[in-house]
Amino acid sequence: MDSKLVRELEKLDPSVPFRAKSPHLHHTWARTYYSRPEVYVQPQSVQEIQKVVTLARRCRRRLVAVGAAHSPSDLTCTSSWLINLDNFNRVLSINHTSRLVTCESGISLKQLGEELAGQGLSLPNLGSINNQSIAGAISTGTHGSSLRHGILSQTVRSISIVLANGQVVRCSKDSNLPLFKAALVSLGAIGIISEVTFEAVPDFNIEWRQSMRPLPEILDTWSSSLWTTAEYTRVWWMPYLRRAVLWRADKTDKPPRPPPYSFYGGSFGFHTYQSLLWLTNYIPSLLPPIEWLVFGLQYGFKPGKIEASAVEPGRTGLLMNCLYSQFVNEWAVPLEKGPEAIRRLEAWLHGDEVASGIPFSSKGVYIHAPVEVRVSDSSKADPRPFLDNTVSGGPTLYLNATLYRPYNRDPPCQPRYYEAFEYLMREMGAKPHWAKNFREESGRKLPQMYGKDMEEWVKIRNDGDPDGMFIGPWHRRNLCLGTPSSSSVEECKLGEESFPDGDGREWKGRIADAIKPKSQVEEPAHSPSPPMTTTSEESFDYLAKGEASGVLPKE
């Protein structure tokens, strides 16, 4: 352990554990990025989180919060300090009358769903997976697929967050509203979310049905019945078959009925499909016949011939099998533009660049199926997060250009496909999902896409963390953060290296100088959560008015 850290640790309350270890190898769920943090810590209480923040501030270290690391980008990569909240995962209170639930921020959506079910409650909606922590799902704008629901954070009623000065501030619609709107999609850059209070619903089962349909049928019903017939609807588009799988679900009182056999859900189909995808990395032109074979075995070779159905608890039935490591590049566009977007992308994939309006050659580009098509409606959200990427004036369509990484190997089509896909999305006024693999060219355009909303978010972020404890190179290249302060503890990216496991990249950063600038006031030796500099302390005045502000106990 670093000598500076040891000295600072000796000044703090020894009864509050510092559960740190080193070395540690961190990687994203998809194993797209790896990094080796200097310190890896797993707190189990708010006091422990405050202690980590205090130590990071005194040691001049960037602090990165992580849960399941399901984002395949380098957002959570660091050579500095990594704080993992997997063990900070309790449900703290449930009010059965109001159905308000308060939980610690590290709890996974899976664990939360199981504990809520035991109390007759449920989350109203879910994304494709439930591995994420609730804080991670909120911080990146996670969503499901339903026009009756918005992004997951729309059900959140209050958030407690540990700021860079160690204070815990509670924010909500009625208290610290600007901070609340910033924290609802925080990107891990505001502070460490410690508690979340949200509104649950009565537990429910869903009956879902799915079948393969011709793509013209999907597009012809787009504006009439496609998205409104059922509460939950999603589409998986097969671009070479010119077909799509239509999945619909509604709440039901019927008894549970398990899903039928799934080709790639079984061991043989799972490994066969992955092996075929691996082969296409060397012979990409095999992808169209493989799409026909695999999805024919899964959904039937003739549209409408096989309709699968099941009755499951909502907490599991709303999920989908993500299968393999993958790149994901998802954008939010006005729902009414969906048919145009699909037709133009289809034209490009089939070599008709003139009809597509995309100024890049598609020659030799073969992509993986499916393209995921989902919807939400956050237009009535109150308050609306500053960095909500959904459409403010109506329903939102999400197009997700997923590319599998068979055996952790990158598909050769990724650079050109994503260049073309993002060009189309930007031209149609779309915004990228924060947790996905959008390109740096798109990242540079984000301040223009968000305008004053991003300016407000940046102001609140910089007021609460003037020395940049919670930001890194990902934030710096995608957000208009301004010039770093003279006392900044920001981490700079040194570069990337190949990692032995597949095509993943090892991310390397340069941590800030541990020596404080002369302008920074020295903190008292025996104050577990001391004040920062005068300037920084003043910047917290309006943030610290939350109803549950607290610090570590003094010795």
SETOR-380672 format. One record per residue (C-alpha): x, y, z. Coordinates in nm, 3 decimals. Last residue first. Example, Ala and Ser with C-alpha at 12.3 -4.5 7.8 and 13.67 -1.06 7.14 Angstrom:
# residues 2
+---------+---------+---------+
!    east !   north !      up !
+---------+---------+---------+
!   1.367 !  -0.106 !   0.714 !
!   1.230 !  -0.450 !   0.780 !
+---------+---------+---------+
***
This chain:
# residues 555
+---------+---------+---------+
!    east !   north !      up !
+---------+---------+---------+
!  -1.219 !   1.095 !   1.689 !
!  -1.475 !   1.263 !   1.468 !
!  -1.770 !   1.069 !   1.327 !
!  -1.778 !   1.050 !   0.946 !
!  -1.994 !   1.312 !   0.781 !
!  -2.363 !   1.374 !   0.726 !
!  -2.622 !   1.547 !   0.512 !
!  -2.967 !   1.390 !   0.515 !
!  -3.214 !   1.667 !   0.432 !
!  -3.009 !   1.816 !   0.152 !
!  -2.881 !   2.171 !   0.198 !
!  -2.526 !   2.061 !   0.119 !
!  -2.564 !   2.121 !  -0.253 !
!  -2.628 !   2.495 !  -0.212 !
!  -2.318 !   2.542 !   0.000 !
!  -2.095 !   2.299 !  -0.189 !
!  -1.925 !   2.562 !  -0.404 !
!  -1.827 !   2.751 !  -0.090 !
!  -1.629 !   2.452 !   0.033 !
!  -1.442 !   2.421 !  -0.297 !
!  -1.335 !   2.784 !  -0.290 !
!  -1.232 !   2.769 !   0.075 !
!  -1.031 !   2.455 !   0.019 !
!  -1.178 !   2.128 !   0.141 !
!  -1.333 !   2.073 !   0.480 !
!  -1.240 !   1.762 !   0.674 !
!  -1.417 !   1.424 !   0.682 !
!  -1.214 !   1.216 !   0.928 !
!  -1.070 !   1.528 !   1.097 !
!  -0.749 !   1.434 !   1.276 !
!  -0.477 !   1.583 !   1.058 !
!  -0.645 !   1.907 !   0.962 !
!  -0.652 !   1.953 !   0.582 !
!  -0.374 !   2.143 !   0.406 !
!  -0.504 !   2.432 !   0.192 !
!  -0.443 !   2.395 !  -0.182 !
!  -0.258 !   2.686 !  -0.339 !
!   0.078 !   2.515 !  -0.294 !
!  -0.037 !   2.235 !  -0.522 !
!  -0.076 !   1.902 !  -0.343 !
!   0.182 !   1.630 !  -0.398 !
!   0.025 !   1.301 !  -0.509 !
!   0.075 !   1.399 !  -0.873 !
!  -0.226 !   1.287 !  -1.071 !
!  -0.255 !   0.932 !  -1.200 !
!  -0.143 !   0.838 !  -1.549 !
!  -0.367 !   0.590 !  -1.726 !
!  -0.344 !   0.251 !  -1.894 !
!  -0.622 !   0.058 !  -2.066 !
!  -0.561 !  -0.305 !  -2.159 !
!  -0.747 !  -0.382 !  -2.480 !
!  -0.955 !  -0.690 !  -2.557 !
!  -0.891 !  -0.880 !  -2.881 !
!  -0.889 !  -1.230 !  -2.731 !
!  -0.742 !  -1.285 !  -2.384 !
!  -0.375 !  -1.181 !  -2.414 !
!  -0.452 !  -0.808 !  -2.384 !
!  -0.328 !  -0.571 !  -2.652 !
!  -0.214 !  -0.234 !  -2.521 !
!  -0.391 !   0.096 !  -2.471 !
!  -0.270 !   0.449 !  -2.408 !
!  -0.151 !   0.702 !  -2.151 !
!  -0.498 !   0.825 !  -2.053 !
!  -0.494 !   1.113 !  -1.808 !
!  -0.640 !   1.092 !  -1.457 !
!  -0.792 !   1.405 !  -1.309 !
!  -0.666 !   1.522 !  -0.970 !
!  -0.710 !   1.888 !  -1.060 !
!  -0.551 !   2.151 !  -0.835 !
!  -0.489 !   2.402 !  -1.115 !
!  -0.848 !   2.345 !  -1.229 !
!  -0.921 !   2.150 !  -1.547 !
!  -1.045 !   2.364 !  -1.841 !
!  -1.408 !   2.316 !  -1.942 !
!  -1.618 !   2.003 !  -1.905 !
!  -1.782 !   1.984 !  -2.248 !
!  -1.853 !   1.612 !  -2.231 !
!  -1.743 !   1.326 !  -2.455 !
!  -1.361 !   1.348 !  -2.457 !
!  -1.323 !   1.457 !  -2.093 !
!  -1.580 !   1.212 !  -1.963 !
!  -1.398 !   0.914 !  -2.118 !
!  -1.060 !   1.057 !  -2.009 !
!  -1.155 !   1.068 !  -1.641 !
!  -1.396 !   1.229 !  -1.401 !
!  -1.488 !   1.162 !  -1.038 !
!  -1.206 !   1.338 !  -0.852 !
!  -1.216 !   1.634 !  -1.091 !
!  -1.087 !   1.904 !  -0.859 !
!  -1.404 !   2.113 !  -0.873 !
!  -1.628 !   1.821 !  -0.774 !
!  -1.966 !   1.956 !  -0.667 !
!  -1.945 !   2.284 !  -0.856 !
!  -1.796 !   2.107 !  -1.160 !
!  -2.080 !   1.857 !  -1.177 !
!  -2.348 !   2.119 !  -1.125 !
!  -2.199 !   2.337 !  -1.399 !
!  -2.152 !   2.037 !  -1.630 !
!  -2.517 !   1.933 !  -1.594 !
!  -2.638 !   2.287 !  -1.666 !
!  -2.418 !   2.311 !  -1.978 !
!  -2.535 !   1.965 !  -2.085 !
!  -2.897 !   2.076 !  -2.068 !
!  -2.807 !   2.403 !  -2.242 !
!  -2.703 !   2.224 !  -2.563 !
!  -2.761 !   1.849 !  -2.559 !
!  -2.681 !   1.765 !  -2.924 !
!  -2.414 !   2.039 !  -2.952 !
!  -2.236 !   1.910 !  -2.643 !
!  -2.261 !   1.556 !  -2.786 !
!  -2.085 !   1.632 !  -3.116 !
!  -1.736 !   1.535 !  -2.998 !
!  -1.873 !   1.200 !  -2.883 !
!  -1.998 !   1.126 !  -3.233 !
!  -1.645 !   1.152 !  -3.375 !
!  -1.517 !   0.952 !  -3.077 !
!  -1.727 !   0.652 !  -3.179 !
!  -2.027 !   0.512 !  -2.995 !
!  -1.972 !   0.188 !  -2.802 !
!  -2.255 !   0.192 !  -2.546 !
!  -2.317 !   0.317 !  -2.191 !
!  -2.433 !   0.669 !  -2.282 !
!  -2.692 !   0.563 !  -2.538 !
!  -2.632 !   0.772 !  -2.848 !
!  -2.848 !   1.065 !  -2.960 !
!  -3.058 !   1.077 !  -3.277 !
!  -3.132 !   1.376 !  -3.504 !
!  -3.176 !   1.175 !  -3.823 !
!  -2.839 !   1.285 !  -3.965 !
!  -2.674 !   1.176 !  -3.640 !
!  -2.826 !   0.829 !  -3.671 !
!  -2.724 !   0.786 !  -4.033 !
!  -2.364 !   0.892 !  -3.966 !
!  -2.363 !   0.665 !  -3.662 !
!  -2.462 !   0.362 !  -3.870 !
!  -2.205 !   0.437 !  -4.141 !
!  -1.910 !   0.474 !  -3.902 !
!  -2.039 !   0.182 !  -3.695 !
!  -2.043 !  -0.045 !  -3.998 !
!  -1.701 !   0.071 !  -4.119 !
!  -1.521 !   0.018 !  -3.787 !
!  -1.710 !  -0.300 !  -3.682 !
!  -1.696 !  -0.510 !  -3.998 !
!  -1.389 !  -0.710 !  -3.896 !
!  -1.564 !  -0.871 !  -3.596 !
!  -1.362 !  -0.844 !  -3.272 !
!  -1.257 !  -1.170 !  -3.105 !
!  -1.368 !  -1.239 !  -2.746 !
!  -1.449 !  -1.604 !  -2.822 !
!  -1.708 !  -1.472 !  -3.065 !
!  -1.733 !  -1.093 !  -3.028 !
!  -2.094 !  -1.025 !  -3.125 !
!  -2.198 !  -0.704 !  -3.298 !
!  -2.512 !  -0.521 !  -3.185 !
!  -2.638 !  -0.220 !  -3.380 !
!  -2.908 !  -0.106 !  -3.136 !
!  -3.188 !   0.114 !  -3.268 !
!  -3.390 !   0.279 !  -2.992 !
!  -3.719 !   0.451 !  -3.078 !
!  -3.850 !   0.728 !  -2.856 !
!  -4.203 !   0.852 !  -2.790 !
!  -4.286 !   1.223 !  -2.784 !
!  -4.163 !   1.577 !  -2.718 !
!  -3.850 !   1.517 !  -2.510 !
!  -3.698 !   1.243 !  -2.727 !
!  -3.470 !   1.020 !  -2.522 !
!  -3.104 !   1.092 !  -2.443 !
!  -3.170 !   1.197 !  -2.082 !
!  -2.864 !   1.402 !  -1.990 !
!  -3.038 !   1.681 !  -1.794 !
!  -3.274 !   1.432 !  -1.631 !
!  -3.645 !   1.517 !  -1.677 !
!  -3.833 !   1.608 !  -1.362 !
!  -4.105 !   1.522 !  -1.428 !
!  -4.110 !   1.262 !  -1.707 !
!  -4.398 !   1.310 !  -1.952 !
!  -4.183 !   1.271 !  -2.264 !
!  -4.012 !   0.963 !  -2.124 !
!  -4.172 !   0.726 !  -2.374 !
!  -3.990 !   0.405 !  -2.457 !
!  -3.914 !   0.190 !  -2.759 !
!  -3.704 !  -0.104 !  -2.878 !
!  -3.545 !  -0.232 !  -3.201 !
!  -3.244 !  -0.466 !  -3.179 !
!  -3.051 !  -0.530 !  -3.500 !
!  -3.030 !  -0.907 !  -3.507 !
!  -2.814 !  -1.020 !  -3.662 !
!  -2.443 !  -0.977 !  -3.726 !
!  -2.300 !  -0.763 !  -4.002 !
!  -2.137 !  -0.812 !  -4.340 !
!  -1.930 !  -0.530 !  -4.492 !
!  -1.734 !  -0.630 !  -4.806 !
!  -1.856 !  -0.330 !  -5.004 !
!  -2.065 !  -0.104 !  -4.781 !
!  -1.899 !   0.211 !  -4.912 !
!  -1.952 !   0.528 !  -4.713 !
!  -2.162 !   0.834 !  -4.799 !
!  -2.489 !   0.713 !  -4.641 !
!  -2.790 !   0.840 !  -4.837 !
!  -2.932 !   0.489 !  -4.822 !
!  -3.089 !   0.502 !  -5.169 !
!  -2.753 !   0.598 !  -5.324 !
!  -2.559 !   0.344 !  -5.118 !
!  -2.758 !   0.049 !  -5.250 !
!  -2.519 !  -0.228 !  -5.143 !
!  -2.756 !  -0.450 !  -4.944 !
!  -2.631 !  -0.316 !  -4.610 !
!  -2.683 !   0.039 !  -4.734 !
!  -3.040 !  -0.026 !  -4.844 !
!  -3.120 !  -0.190 !  -4.509 !
!  -2.980 !   0.112 !  -4.325 !
!  -3.200 !   0.341 !  -4.531 !
!  -3.510 !   0.126 !  -4.487 !
!  -3.455 !   0.091 !  -4.112 !
!  -3.401 !   0.465 !  -4.056 !
!  -3.701 !   0.558 !  -4.270 !
!  -3.925 !   0.312 !  -4.087 !
!  -3.807 !   0.441 !  -3.747 !
!  -3.849 !   0.815 !  -3.803 !
!  -4.188 !   0.818 !  -3.628 !
!  -4.027 !   0.691 !  -3.308 !
!  -3.799 !   0.994 !  -3.270 !
!  -3.439 !   0.865 !  -3.242 !
!  -3.240 !   0.712 !  -2.956 !
!  -2.913 !   0.542 !  -3.050 !
!  -2.755 !   0.210 !  -2.957 !
!  -2.406 !   0.086 !  -3.036 !
!  -2.335 !  -0.245 !  -2.865 !
!  -2.013 !  -0.443 !  -2.900 !
!  -2.049 !  -0.798 !  -2.781 !
!  -1.940 !  -1.081 !  -2.556 !
!  -2.181 !  -1.366 !  -2.609 !
!  -2.541 !  -1.480 !  -2.553 !
!  -2.733 !  -1.165 !  -2.454 !
!  -3.026 !  -1.383 !  -2.342 !
!  -3.327 !  -1.159 !  -2.293 !
!  -3.504 !  -1.018 !  -1.989 !
!  -3.869 !  -0.913 !  -1.957 !
!  -3.973 !  -1.265 !  -1.852 !
!  -3.737 !  -1.269 !  -1.555 !
!  -3.856 !  -0.982 !  -1.331 !
!  -4.199 !  -0.992 !  -1.497 !
!  -4.262 !  -1.338 !  -1.356 !
!  -4.316 !  -1.585 !  -1.640 !
!  -4.593 !  -1.706 !  -1.870 !
!  -4.462 !  -1.846 !  -2.198 !
!  -4.503 !  -1.825 !  -2.573 !
!  -4.342 !  -1.939 !  -2.897 !
!  -4.513 !  -1.891 !  -3.232 !
!  -4.375 !  -2.108 !  -3.511 !
!  -4.495 !  -2.087 !  -3.873 !
!  -4.542 !  -1.709 !  -3.868 !
!  -4.266 !  -1.642 !  -4.120 !
!  -4.123 !  -1.965 !  -4.267 !
!  -3.785 !  -2.100 !  -4.157 !
!  -3.888 !  -2.120 !  -3.792 !
!  -3.789 !  -1.913 !  -3.489 !
!  -3.470 !  -2.071 !  -3.350 !
!  -3.379 !  -2.315 !  -3.626 !
!  -3.462 !  -2.050 !  -3.887 !
!  -3.270 !  -1.798 !  -3.680 !
!  -2.957 !  -2.011 !  -3.695 !
!  -2.982 !  -2.120 !  -4.059 !
!  -3.093 !  -1.796 !  -4.228 !
!  -2.847 !  -1.584 !  -4.026 !
!  -2.573 !  -1.837 !  -4.111 !
!  -2.661 !  -1.797 !  -4.481 !
!  -2.624 !  -1.415 !  -4.452 !
!  -2.306 !  -1.430 !  -4.235 !
!  -2.099 !  -1.653 !  -4.463 !
!  -1.970 !  -1.349 !  -4.655 !
!  -1.756 !  -1.260 !  -4.351 !
!  -1.508 !  -1.547 !  -4.412 !
!  -1.231 !  -1.496 !  -4.151 !
!  -1.439 !  -1.330 !  -3.878 !
!  -1.718 !  -1.545 !  -4.018 !
!  -1.560 !  -1.854 !  -3.862 !
!  -1.595 !  -1.704 !  -3.513 !
!  -1.965 !  -1.649 !  -3.580 !
!  -2.001 !  -2.015 !  -3.676 !
!  -1.823 !  -2.121 !  -3.356 !
!  -2.053 !  -1.897 !  -3.149 !
!  -2.360 !  -2.046 !  -3.317 !
!  -2.245 !  -2.402 !  -3.254 !
!  -2.154 !  -2.325 !  -2.893 !
!  -2.497 !  -2.189 !  -2.803 !
!  -2.684 !  -2.442 !  -3.018 !
!  -2.522 !  -2.738 !  -2.845 !
!  -2.550 !  -2.592 !  -2.493 !
!  -2.915 !  -2.494 !  -2.522 !
!  -3.040 !  -2.134 !  -2.545 !
!  -2.914 !  -2.128 !  -2.904 !
!  -3.191 !  -2.358 !  -3.018 !
!  -3.454 !  -2.257 !  -2.759 !
!  -3.688 !  -2.514 !  -2.607 !
!  -4.019 !  -2.369 !  -2.495 !
!  -4.055 !  -2.105 !  -2.222 !
!  -4.205 !  -2.218 !  -1.891 !
!  -4.574 !  -2.169 !  -1.808 !
!  -4.657 !  -1.981 !  -1.489 !
!  -5.027 !  -1.962 !  -1.391 !
!  -5.243 !  -1.703 !  -1.570 !
!  -5.313 !  -1.373 !  -1.394 !
!  -5.159 !  -1.174 !  -1.678 !
!  -4.950 !  -0.869 !  -1.760 !
!  -4.888 !  -0.822 !  -2.129 !
!  -4.603 !  -0.923 !  -2.358 !
!  -4.505 !  -0.886 !  -2.721 !
!  -4.205 !  -1.009 !  -2.921 !
!  -4.191 !  -0.962 !  -3.300 !
!  -3.897 !  -1.132 !  -3.471 !
!  -3.806 !  -0.953 !  -3.793 !
!  -3.771 !  -1.039 !  -4.159 !
!  -3.572 !  -0.909 !  -4.453 !
!  -3.366 !  -1.229 !  -4.430 !
!  -3.045 !  -1.029 !  -4.473 !
!  -3.137 !  -0.754 !  -4.224 !
!  -3.282 !  -0.975 !  -3.948 !
!  -3.461 !  -0.722 !  -3.721 !
!  -3.533 !  -0.806 !  -3.360 !
!  -3.845 !  -0.627 !  -3.241 !
!  -3.967 !  -0.532 !  -2.896 !
!  -4.305 !  -0.483 !  -2.733 !
!  -4.425 !  -0.448 !  -2.373 !
!  -4.772 !  -0.318 !  -2.288 !
!  -4.930 !  -0.490 !  -2.589 !
!  -5.117 !  -0.369 !  -2.899 !
!  -4.956 !  -0.023 !  -2.883 !
!  -4.616 !  -0.066 !  -3.051 !
!  -4.718 !  -0.238 !  -3.373 !
!  -5.078 !  -0.115 !  -3.390 !
!  -5.092 !   0.195 !  -3.606 !
!  -4.770 !   0.384 !  -3.684 !
!  -4.548 !   0.081 !  -3.735 !
!  -4.813 !  -0.147 !  -3.885 !
!  -4.674 !  -0.124 !  -4.242 !
!  -4.314 !  -0.135 !  -4.118 !
!  -4.356 !  -0.460 !  -3.927 !
!  -4.558 !  -0.620 !  -4.208 !
!  -4.293 !  -0.512 !  -4.461 !
!  -4.025 !  -0.688 !  -4.244 !
!  -4.194 !  -1.027 !  -4.279 !
!  -4.273 !  -1.175 !  -3.936 !
!  -4.096 !  -1.430 !  -3.712 !
!  -4.279 !  -1.515 !  -3.392 !
!  -4.297 !  -1.415 !  -3.027 !
!  -4.548 !  -1.439 !  -2.746 !
!  -4.521 !  -1.320 !  -2.387 !
!  -4.749 !  -1.370 !  -2.090 !
!  -4.635 !  -1.153 !  -1.803 !
!  -4.648 !  -1.211 !  -1.429 !
!  -4.684 !  -0.933 !  -1.176 !
!  -4.564 !  -0.799 !  -0.841 !
!  -4.744 !  -0.483 !  -0.733 !
!  -4.553 !  -0.170 !  -0.840 !
!  -4.238 !  -0.006 !  -0.703 !
!  -4.166 !   0.364 !  -0.654 !
!  -3.800 !   0.448 !  -0.605 !
!  -3.563 !   0.554 !  -0.328 !
!  -3.194 !   0.518 !  -0.407 !
!  -2.903 !   0.524 !  -0.164 !
!  -2.526 !   0.568 !  -0.190 !
!  -2.457 !   0.732 !  -0.527 !
!  -2.086 !   0.813 !  -0.534 !
!  -2.022 !   1.160 !  -0.677 !
!  -2.117 !   1.370 !  -0.981 !
!  -1.913 !   1.190 !  -1.251 !
!  -2.046 !   0.834 !  -1.236 !
!  -2.231 !   0.893 !  -1.565 !
!  -2.479 !   1.102 !  -1.361 !
!  -2.809 !   1.031 !  -1.536 !
!  -3.055 !   1.082 !  -1.249 !
!  -2.773 !   1.263 !  -1.065 !
!  -2.794 !   1.577 !  -1.279 !
!  -3.171 !   1.615 !  -1.242 !
!  -3.136 !   1.549 !  -0.868 !
!  -2.855 !   1.805 !  -0.835 !
!  -3.075 !   2.067 !  -1.000 !
!  -3.371 !   1.969 !  -0.774 !
!  -3.187 !   2.005 !  -0.443 !
!  -3.501 !   1.916 !  -0.248 !
!  -3.856 !   1.879 !  -0.383 !
!  -3.788 !   1.674 !  -0.697 !
!  -3.525 !   1.484 !  -0.504 !
!  -3.177 !   1.519 !  -0.357 !
!  -3.012 !   1.377 !  -0.048 !
!  -2.660 !   1.493 !   0.024 !
!  -2.391 !   1.286 !   0.194 !
!  -2.081 !   1.493 !   0.261 !
!  -1.736 !   1.353 !   0.188 !
!  -1.603 !   1.666 !   0.015 !
!  -1.622 !   1.497 !  -0.326 !
!  -1.992 !   1.426 !  -0.286 !
!  -2.156 !   1.116 !  -0.142 !
!  -2.499 !   1.086 !  -0.305 !
!  -2.845 !   1.012 !  -0.172 !
!  -3.111 !   0.982 !  -0.441 !
!  -3.484 !   1.052 !  -0.433 !
!  -3.807 !   0.959 !  -0.615 !
!  -3.678 !   0.721 !  -0.879 !
!  -3.950 !   0.575 !  -1.108 !
!  -3.831 !   0.774 !  -1.412 !
!  -3.479 !   0.638 !  -1.351 !
!  -3.570 !   0.325 !  -1.548 !
!  -3.620 !   0.512 !  -1.876 !
!  -3.982 !   0.571 !  -1.972 !
!  -4.278 !   0.337 !  -1.953 !
!  -4.612 !   0.296 !  -2.130 !
!  -4.448 !   0.305 !  -2.473 !
!  -4.261 !  -0.011 !  -2.375 !
!  -3.916 !  -0.151 !  -2.434 !
!  -3.678 !  -0.132 !  -2.138 !
!  -3.446 !   0.154 !  -2.047 !
!  -3.105 !   0.226 !  -1.892 !
!  -3.010 !   0.596 !  -1.877 !
!  -2.644 !   0.555 !  -1.777 !
!  -2.651 !   0.660 !  -1.410 !
!  -2.982 !   0.489 !  -1.333 !
!  -2.873 !   0.142 !  -1.443 !
!  -2.536 !   0.186 !  -1.273 !
!  -2.695 !   0.293 !  -0.944 !
!  -2.940 !   0.000 !  -0.955 !
!  -2.650 !  -0.237 !  -1.001 !
!  -2.646 !  -0.413 !  -1.334 !
!  -2.693 !  -0.788 !  -1.376 !
!  -3.063 !  -0.760 !  -1.463 !
!  -3.047 !  -0.782 !  -1.842 !
!  -3.249 !  -0.671 !  -2.145 !
!  -3.391 !  -0.364 !  -1.974 !
!  -3.648 !  -0.378 !  -1.698 !
!  -3.991 !  -0.231 !  -1.618 !
!  -4.232 !  -0.177 !  -1.330 !
!  -3.988 !  -0.300 !  -1.062 !
!  -4.175 !  -0.549 !  -0.849 !
!  -4.370 !  -0.596 !  -0.528 !
!  -4.534 !  -0.876 !  -0.329 !
!  -4.283 !  -0.854 !  -0.047 !
!  -4.089 !  -1.165 !  -0.148 !
!  -4.106 !  -1.036 !  -0.504 !
!  -3.922 !  -0.723 !  -0.390 !
!  -3.634 !  -0.933 !  -0.261 !
!  -3.607 !  -1.124 !  -0.589 !
!  -3.626 !  -0.810 !  -0.801 !
!  -3.360 !  -0.636 !  -0.591 !
!  -3.128 !  -0.932 !  -0.624 !
!  -3.164 !  -0.929 !  -1.003 !
!  -3.151 !  -0.549 !  -1.029 !
!  -2.817 !  -0.567 !  -0.851 !
!  -2.774 !  -0.392 !  -0.517 !
!  -2.483 !  -0.147 !  -0.517 !
!  -2.690 !   0.164 !  -0.451 !
!  -2.833 !   0.072 !  -0.114 !
!  -3.208 !   0.045 !  -0.114 !
!  -3.515 !   0.254 !  -0.039 !
!  -3.856 !   0.134 !  -0.158 !
!  -4.168 !   0.346 !  -0.192 !
!  -4.482 !   0.136 !  -0.242 !
!  -4.688 !   0.421 !  -0.090 !
!  -4.882 !   0.187 !   0.139 !
!  -4.631 !  -0.097 !   0.144 !
!  -4.347 !   0.128 !   0.257 !
!  -4.029 !  -0.074 !   0.210 !
!  -3.700 !   0.007 !   0.382 !
!  -3.327 !  -0.059 !   0.366 !
!  -3.290 !  -0.315 !   0.086 !
!  -2.924 !  -0.408 !   0.116 !
!  -2.650 !  -0.412 !  -0.145 !
!  -2.324 !  -0.247 !  -0.053 !
!  -2.127 !  -0.565 !  -0.123 !
!  -2.136 !  -0.511 !  -0.503 !
!  -2.032 !  -0.146 !  -0.460 !
!  -1.693 !  -0.153 !  -0.633 !
!  -1.466 !   0.146 !  -0.578 !
!  -1.175 !   0.168 !  -0.824 !
!  -0.876 !   0.389 !  -0.743 !
!  -0.620 !   0.503 !  -1.005 !
!  -0.515 !   0.305 !  -1.313 !
!  -0.869 !   0.340 !  -1.441 !
!  -1.129 !   0.189 !  -1.672 !
!  -1.495 !   0.246 !  -1.583 !
!  -1.597 !   0.441 !  -1.897 !
!  -1.374 !   0.231 !  -2.127 !
!  -1.675 !   0.114 !  -2.329 !
!  -1.846 !  -0.228 !  -2.306 !
!  -2.089 !  -0.103 !  -2.038 !
!  -2.174 !  -0.405 !  -1.824 !
!  -1.920 !  -0.311 !  -1.557 !
!  -2.131 !  -0.507 !  -1.301 !
!  -2.091 !  -0.232 !  -1.041 !
!  -1.830 !   0.039 !  -1.073 !
!  -1.738 !   0.370 !  -0.910 !
!  -1.417 !   0.543 !  -1.021 !
!  -1.216 !   0.761 !  -0.782 !
!  -0.932 !   0.981 !  -0.913 !
!  -0.657 !   1.017 !  -0.656 !
!  -0.514 !   1.317 !  -0.477 !
!  -0.411 !   1.126 !  -0.163 !
!  -0.622 !   1.356 !   0.057 !
!  -0.917 !   1.344 !  -0.183 !
!  -0.893 !   0.967 !  -0.228 !
!  -0.872 !   0.920 !   0.148 !
!  -1.182 !   1.131 !   0.209 !
!  -1.374 !   0.953 !  -0.067 !
!  -1.278 !   0.611 !   0.070 !
!  -1.382 !   0.717 !   0.421 !
!  -1.715 !   0.844 !   0.293 !
!  -1.776 !   0.509 !   0.123 !
!  -1.692 !   0.331 !   0.451 !
!  -1.935 !   0.552 !   0.641 !
!  -2.205 !   0.475 !   0.384 !
!  -2.158 !   0.105 !   0.452 !
!  -2.018 !  -0.213 !   0.292 !
!  -1.719 !  -0.079 !   0.102 !
!  -1.541 !  -0.279 !  -0.171 !
!  -1.201 !  -0.125 !  -0.254 !
!  -0.959 !  -0.174 !  -0.542 !
!  -0.642 !   0.037 !  -0.524 !
!  -0.384 !   0.108 !  -0.798 !
!  -0.637 !   0.001 !  -1.058 !
!  -0.527 !  -0.245 !  -1.328 !
!  -0.734 !  -0.204 !  -1.644 !
!  -0.909 !  -0.425 !  -1.897 !
!  -1.134 !  -0.338 !  -2.189 !
!  -1.353 !  -0.535 !  -2.433 !
!  -1.398 !  -0.816 !  -2.186 !
!  -1.775 !  -0.810 !  -2.251 !
!  -1.849 !  -0.767 !  -1.880 !
!  -1.584 !  -0.496 !  -1.862 !
!  -1.252 !  -0.578 !  -1.698 !
!  -1.069 !  -0.504 !  -1.376 !
!  -0.750 !  -0.681 !  -1.271 !
!  -0.664 !  -0.622 !  -0.904 !
!  -0.331 !  -0.577 !  -0.729 !
!  -0.410 !  -0.453 !  -0.468 !
!  -0.676 !  -0.474 !  -0.203 !
!  -0.901 !  -0.241 !  -0.009 !
!  -1.168 !  -0.290 !   0.255 !
!  -1.110 !   0.028 !   0.456 !
!  -1.302 !  -0.050 !   0.773 !
!  -1.457 !   0.221 !   0.998 !
!  -1.341 !   0.147 !   1.355 !
!  -0.997 !   0.288 !   1.271 !
!  -1.135 !   0.645 !   1.251 !
!  -0.895 !   0.836 !   1.029 !
!  -0.543 !   0.974 !   1.077 !
!  -0.375 !   0.635 !   1.028 !
!  -0.533 !   0.607 !   0.684 !
!  -0.361 !   0.927 !   0.578 !
!  -0.018 !   0.786 !   0.663 !
!  -0.091 !   0.452 !   0.494 !
!  -0.221 !   0.627 !   0.182 !
!   0.095 !   0.836 !   0.156 !
!   0.305 !   0.521 !   0.199 !
!   0.127 !   0.346 !  -0.090 !
!   0.000 !   0.000 !   0.000 !
+---------+---------+---------+
***
